[in-house]
């Protein structure tokens, strides 16, 4: 018997996850969204995956630009998560008016003060149900050693976790 969507979403809400802003920039434009479905795939070559709902307004920009940055948020960046999740009504490039952004190698926006930023090229895309799974090989990493608090999403709410 198939699992109902609501039951699955309720179960997944019990899985704590880092909060990330995933960004892109290039010929197809600037875009970004909030994601908790991000994980490592392999360390050789260094690759991660990102799950993106195909209804995300910048979905086509990610496909066309072929680059992304995963910016893992620290505890003080919760407001940015809401902006990039679409909770504030701000869309498109206007989202980047909040926060301080730079670039590393690919040109995808990298957030100043993030716990870590992974700058990557998209190598594969898989469509599954409502989502795209983006596989991305890492070209550069920036760590902020001065940040000691992570932002997590658990039980449909934000939590802050201090480093041990």
Buried (B, 14 or more C-beta within 10 A) or exposed (E): EEEEEEEEEEEEBEEEBBBBBBBBBBEBBBBBBBBBBBEEEEEEEBBBBBBBEEEBEBBEBBBEBBBBBBBBBBBEBBEBBBBBBBEEEBEEEEBBEBBEBEBBBBBBBBBEBBBBBBBBBBEEEEEEEEBBBBBBBBBBBBEBEEBEBBBBBBEEEBBEBEEE
